[in-house]
Amino acid sequence: MKKNSIKNIVGGSVFLLIFCCSSWPLVAAAAVDPFASFLQSHIKHYTAADAEYADRPYIKKLKGVLSADMRILAYGVAQNPAKSTQNPNNDPVGLPTYVGNVEVRPDFRFNTEYLDMGIKPRMLLGYRYWKEGKREGEDDWNDEWYINEWLVRIKAFDRVFASYGRENLQWGPSFLYSPSNPFFFDNGRSNPYMEVAGMDFARLVVVPHMLWTASFIANTDQGRNTLISTDPFKETYAVKLDYTGNQNYASLILSQRDDKNTVGYFGGWTVTDALLLYSEGSMRRGSDALYPDLRRASLMKSFLETLFPSDSPLGPIVDRYTALRQFVMGKTHDDSDYYPVVLVGGSYTFETLGTLSLEYMYNSPGYSENEADIYYTLRGNAAYAYVDMGAFPSLLGQYTLYQTGYTGLRFLRKNYAMLQYFRGNIFNKLDTTLRWTKY
């Protein structure tokens, strides 16, 4: 009796399972078909509605004036700080050994016939680790949220544009740096993936002819470009005249900062499709940079040498201290002389092998051989005082290293040459820049 009941139950279960499996497509079809038939019957209506929606004038206008894009960039740096007298034991500067950053860079733009606006907010998540210096063994996570650039520009009249905002205002063809630009030390070409911090500008641009453009520029604030310098930020004003021809271009820039005028220029000539020749430069009267100077022996030096002769145990320390006090950094070239900076260069683009560039720069405000010798001697004495000579000499050495590190010169010496090879979009994934610089 029990066996027959079990057989009946099993048989019924199998029959029910077969029935359900065989009838499931019908059930599924019955569930889907009404919706599918509904879409089929209304597809034309929805298509017509979408077309009517897209054809509405204000929708077209809205699509034309708003645009946005976003890039996410991840990169890392592994560096070994040089054993330099400017940064003894990596203590004054404290360069991290490893750096890892993730940056989110959205750009938003609003463009109409008479009004343009843009904003570039940024998010940075960074990690740093130190293997040497005062922070040896430490690591640090940091995040930063900021607006690197923003701009409001209006078309005041026909061919007249006025704008104000925070910009990375760059020009010029050179790779080494742009001597004609009175606003930025860094032209962003040493590492094109790194953004140059923006500064605040007011600009008036007039286009009197298709070949000519005149710009009136006022640098009103340092913005995020807080350069470490011995001088505070001062407003800079410039007038820029641009000419753009078929195979050549040229610009002339006149700028003023702190009642001192600078004349700058740049220009280029497209010799062939592959060969480009160019030049860039500037000239100003006087120099605000710091220069090493040998001053007269002080009474303190004579007194210390009397108390501690060179053969005494403290003699070497006294010699180092008096040598440090013997040289100073000062604005000794603020005179009526003119200091030109001239850069000439060229680039040749191979058909499939990248671009080769060669540049030479004469930097008149740079140090002469004698000034360079005094500078490196002073820097060495300051490094020794900072590390090995106690509290007061250490403070004196630290201040001197601050001056030698931020002299106000973009380049320290007078003559520089640069050879660069650039190959972009390798396998659609890799850009390569090899640069050799000699002074």
C-alpha positions in Angstrom: 0.0 0.0 0.0 2.7 2.4 0.9 4.8 1.5 -2.2 1.8 2.2 -4.5 1.3 5.6 -2.7 4.9 6.5 -3.2 4.8 5.5 -6.9 1.7 7.6 -7.3 3.3 10.6 -5.6 6.5 10.4 -7.6 4.6 9.9 -10.9 2.4 12.8 -10.2 5.4 15.0 -9.3 7.2 14.1 -12.5 4.0 14.7 -14.6 3.5 18.1 -12.9 7.2 19.1 -13.5 7.0 18.1 -17.2 3.8 20.0 -17.6 5.2 23.1 -16.0 8.4 23.1 -18.1 6.5 22.5 -21.3 3.9 25.2 -20.6 6.5 27.8 -19.3 7.3 29.3 -22.7 3.6 29.8 -23.3 3.2 31.5 -19.9 6.3 33.7 -20.7 5.0 34.5 -24.1 1.6 35.4 -22.7 3.4 37.7 -20.2 5.6 39.4 -22.9 3.3 39.6 -25.9 0.9 42.2 -24.6 3.8 44.6 -23.8 5.5 43.9 -27.1 2.3 44.5 -29.0 1.7 47.7 -27.0 5.2 49.0 -28.0 4.6 48.0 -31.6 1.3 49.8 -31.8 2.8 53.0 -30.2 6.3 53.0 -31.7 5.5 55.5 -34.4 3.8 57.8 -31.9 6.9 57.8 -29.6 9.3 58.4 -32.6 7.2 61.3 -33.7 7.1 62.7 -30.2 10.9 62.5 -29.8 11.5 64.2 -33.1 9.1 67.0 -32.2 10.8 67.3 -28.8 14.3 67.6 -30.4 13.0 70.1 -33.0 11.8 72.6 -30.4 14.0 75.7 -30.7 14.9 76.1 -27.1 16.0 72.5 -26.8 18.3 73.0 -29.8 19.7 76.2 -28.3 20.3 74.6 -25.0 22.2 71.7 -26.6 24.4 74.2 -28.5 25.4 76.4 -25.5 26.2 73.8 -22.8 29.1 71.4 -22.9 31.1 69.4 -20.5 33.8 66.8 -20.3 35.6 65.0 -17.5 39.0 63.4 -17.3 40.3 61.1 -14.5 44.1 61.0 -14.3 46.1 58.7 -12.1 49.9 59.0 -11.9 52.8 58.3 -9.6 56.3 59.6 -9.0 59.3 57.7 -7.7 62.3 60.1 -7.0 65.5 60.0 -5.1 66.4 63.6 -3.9 69.8 64.6 -5.0 72.6 65.1 -2.5 72.7 68.8 -2.9 73.9 71.7 -0.8 70.6 73.4 -1.5 68.7 70.6 0.2 71.1 69.0 2.8 69.8 65.7 4.1 66.5 66.5 2.4 65.6 68.6 5.4 64.9 72.1 4.1 62.7 71.0 1.2 61.5 67.6 2.4 60.9 66.0 -1.0 58.8 62.7 -0.7 60.3 59.6 -2.2 57.0 58.3 -3.5 54.0 60.2 -4.7 50.7 58.8 -5.9 47.8 61.0 -7.1 44.4 60.6 -8.6 42.8 63.7 -10.1 39.3 64.3 -11.3 39.1 67.1 -13.8 35.7 68.1 -15.0 35.3 71.1 -17.4 32.0 73.0 -17.9 31.3 75.6 -20.6 28.5 77.8 -21.5 28.8 79.5 -24.9 26.5 81.9 -26.6 26.9 84.6 -29.2 27.5 87.3 -26.6 28.4 85.5 -23.4 30.9 82.7 -22.6 31.4 81.2 -19.2 33.6 78.3 -18.0 34.7 76.6 -14.8 37.2 73.9 -14.0 36.7 72.4 -10.6 39.2 69.9 -9.4 39.5 67.0 -6.9 42.9 65.7 -5.9 43.5 62.6 -3.8 47.2 62.1 -3.0 49.6 59.9 -1.1 53.2 60.7 -0.1 55.9 58.6 1.6 59.3 59.8 2.8 62.4 57.6 3.0 64.8 60.3 4.1 64.9 63.7 5.8 63.1 64.9 8.9 60.0 63.0 7.9 61.8 59.7 7.3 59.4 56.8 7.5 56.3 59.0 7.5 53.4 58.9 5.0 50.6 61.2 4.3 47.2 61.1 2.7 45.6 64.3 1.5 42.7 65.5 -0.5 42.2 68.9 -2.1 39.1 70.4 -3.7 39.6 73.6 -5.6 38.8 75.6 -8.8 41.8 75.9 -11.0 40.3 78.1 -13.6 37.1 80.0 -14.2 36.1 82.6 -16.8 33.4 85.0 -17.8 33.7 86.7 -21.2 31.3 89.0 -23.0 31.2 90.2 -26.5 31.0 93.9 -25.8 30.9 95.1 -29.4 31.6 93.6 -32.8 35.2 92.2 -32.5 35.6 93.5 -29.0 35.7 91.0 -26.1 36.1 91.6 -22.3 36.7 88.9 -19.8 37.7 88.3 -16.2 38.6 85.1 -14.4 41.3 82.7 -13.3 43.3 81.4 -16.2 46.5 79.6 -17.2 47.5 82.2 -19.8 50.2 80.8 -21.9 51.7 81.6 -25.3 54.9 81.2 -27.3 56.4 78.3 -29.3 59.4 77.4 -27.1 59.6 74.2 -24.9 62.3 75.2 -22.4 60.3 78.1 -21.1 58.5 81.3 -22.4 60.7 84.4 -21.8 58.1 86.6 -23.4 55.4 85.7 -20.8 55.7 88.1 -17.8 53.1 86.2 -15.7 54.1 82.5 -15.5 57.5 80.9 -14.7 56.2 77.5 -15.8 54.9 77.1 -19.3 53.6 73.6 -18.5 55.5 71.8 -21.3 58.0 70.0 -19.1 55.1 67.7 -18.1 51.9 68.4 -20.1 49.8 66.1 -17.9 50.3 68.4 -14.9 48.2 71.5 -14.8 49.7 75.0 -14.2 47.9 76.8 -11.4 45.7 79.6 -12.6 46.1 83.3 -11.9 43.4 86.1 -12.0 43.3 88.2 -15.1 41.2 91.0 -16.6 41.4 91.1 -20.4 40.2 93.3 -23.2 40.7 91.8 -26.7 40.2 93.7 -29.9 40.2 92.1 -33.4 40.5 95.0 -35.9 41.5 92.7 -38.8 41.5 88.9 -39.5 45.3 89.0 -39.3 45.7 91.2 -36.2 44.6 91.0 -32.5 45.3 93.4 -29.7 45.0 92.4 -26.0 45.1 94.5 -22.9 45.8 92.3 -19.8 45.9 93.0 -16.1 47.1 90.3 -13.7 45.1 91.3 -10.6 45.9 88.4 -8.2 48.2 85.4 -7.9 45.2 83.1 -7.6 46.4 79.5 -6.9 49.9 80.2 -8.5 51.5 81.0 -5.1 55.2 81.1 -6.1 57.6 81.1 -3.2 59.7 84.2 -3.7 61.5 86.9 -1.7 59.1 89.5 -3.1 55.3 89.7 -2.5 52.9 89.5 -5.4 52.5 92.7 -7.4 50.0 93.5 -10.1 51.4 93.2 -13.7 49.9 95.0 -16.8 50.6 94.1 -20.4 49.7 95.0 -23.9 50.0 92.2 -26.5 49.8 92.6 -30.3 49.5 89.5 -32.4 49.9 88.9 -36.1 48.9 85.5 -37.7 49.8 84.9 -41.4 49.6 81.9 -43.6 53.0 80.4 -42.8 54.2 82.7 -40.1 53.1 84.5 -36.9 54.6 87.1 -34.5 53.7 88.8 -31.3 55.0 91.8 -29.4 54.3 92.2 -25.6 54.9 95.3 -23.5 54.4 94.7 -19.8 54.9 96.7 -16.6 55.4 95.6 -13.0 56.3 97.9 -10.1 57.0 100.8 -12.5 59.5 98.7 -14.5 58.9 97.9 -18.2 59.7 94.7 -20.1 59.5 94.2 -23.8 58.8 90.7 -25.1 58.3 89.0 -28.4 57.9 85.6 -30.1 57.5 84.5 -33.7 57.6 81.4 -35.9 58.0 80.4 -39.5 56.7 77.2 -41.1 59.5 76.4 -43.5 57.9 73.1 -44.7 55.2 70.9 -43.4 57.9 69.2 -41.2 60.2 72.0 -40.3 59.3 74.9 -37.9 61.8 77.7 -36.9 61.0 80.1 -34.1 62.4 82.6 -31.6 61.2 84.1 -28.4 62.7 86.7 -25.9 62.4 89.7 -23.7 64.4 92.6 -22.4 64.1 94.8 -19.3 66.0 97.5 -17.6 67.6 96.4 -14.3 67.0 93.2 -12.4 65.1 92.4 -9.1 66.8 89.1 -8.7 69.2 88.2 -5.8 72.9 88.0 -6.7 75.8 86.7 -4.5 78.0 89.5 -3.3 81.4 89.6 -1.4 81.2 92.2 1.3 83.9 93.6 3.6 85.1 91.8 6.6 83.2 92.8 9.7 84.4 93.6 13.2 82.7 90.4 14.4 84.8 88.4 12.0 88.1 90.0 13.2 87.0 89.5 16.9 86.2 85.8 16.4 89.4 85.2 14.5 91.4 86.7 17.4 89.6 84.6 20.0 89.7 81.4 18.0 92.7 81.1 15.6 92.5 78.6 12.8 94.7 76.0 14.7 92.3 75.9 17.7 89.6 73.2 18.1 86.9 75.7 17.2 88.9 77.2 14.4 87.2 75.3 11.5 83.7 76.2 12.8 84.6 79.8 13.1 86.0 79.8 9.6 82.8 78.3 8.3 80.7 80.9 10.2 82.8 83.9 9.1 82.8 82.6 5.5 79.0 82.4 5.7 78.8 86.0 6.9 81.4 87.1 4.3 79.0 86.5 1.4 75.5 87.8 1.1 72.6 87.6 -1.4 71.3 91.0 -2.5 69.7 93.0 -5.3 73.0 94.3 -6.6 71.9 94.5 -10.3 69.1 96.9 -9.9 70.6 99.6 -12.2 70.2 101.2 -15.6 71.6 98.3 -17.6 69.4 96.3 -20.0 69.2 92.5 -19.6 67.9 90.6 -22.7 66.8 87.0 -22.8 66.8 85.5 -26.3 65.8 82.0 -27.3 66.0 80.5 -30.8 64.9 77.0 -31.8 63.5 74.7 -34.3 61.5 71.5 -34.5 61.4 68.8 -37.2 58.5 66.3 -37.3 59.2 62.9 -38.8 56.4 61.2 -40.7 56.0 58.3 -38.3 58.8 58.8 -35.7 57.8 61.8 -33.6 59.2 65.3 -33.3 62.8 66.5 -32.6 63.4 69.9 -31.1 66.6 71.9 -30.5 66.7 75.2 -28.6 69.4 77.6 -27.4 68.9 80.4 -24.9 71.0 83.4 -23.9 70.0 84.5 -20.4 71.6 87.8 -19.7 70.3 88.2 -16.1 72.0 84.9 -15.1 75.1 84.5 -13.0 78.5 85.0 -14.5 81.3 82.4 -13.8 82.6 84.5 -10.9 79.1 85.0 -9.5 78.3 81.3 -9.9 81.5 80.3 -7.9 80.5 82.7 -5.1 77.0 81.4 -5.1 77.9 77.7 -4.8 80.5 78.6 -2.1 77.9 80.5 -0.1 75.4 77.7 -0.6 77.9 75.1 0.7 78.7 77.2 3.8 75.0 77.7 4.4 74.3 73.9 4.2 77.2 73.2 6.6 75.9 75.8 9.1 72.4 74.5 8.8 73.4 70.9 9.6 76.4 71.1 11.9 76.8 74.5 13.6 74.2 74.7 16.3 71.0 76.8 16.8 71.9 80.4 15.7 74.2 79.4 12.7 71.6 76.9 11.7 68.9 79.6 11.5 71.3 81.8 9.5 72.1 78.9 7.2 68.4 78.2 6.7 67.7 81.8 5.8 70.6 81.8 3.3 69.4 78.5 1.7 65.9 80.1 1.3 67.5 83.0 -0.6 69.7 80.8 -2.8 66.7 78.6 -3.6 64.5 81.5 -4.6 66.7 84.0 -6.3 64.0 85.4 -8.6 65.8 84.1 -11.7 64.0 81.6 -13.9 67.4 80.2 -14.9 70.5 80.5 -12.9 73.2 80.7 -15.6 73.6 82.6 -18.8 73.7 80.0 -21.5 71.4 77.0 -22.0 70.9 74.4 -24.7 68.1 71.8 -25.0 67.5 68.8 -27.2 64.1 67.1 -27.0 62.5 64.2 -28.6 58.7 63.7 -28.4 56.7 60.8 -29.6 52.9 60.8 -29.0 50.1 58.4 -29.2 52.2 55.2 -29.3 49.8 52.3 -29.6 47.1 54.9 -28.8 48.2 54.7 -25.1 51.6 56.2 -24.6 53.4 59.5 -24.9 57.1 59.8 -24.5 59.3 62.9 -24.0 63.1 62.7 -23.7 64.9 65.9 -22.8 68.5 66.8 -22.4 69.5 70.2 -21.1 73.0 71.7 -20.8 74.3 74.9 -19.3 
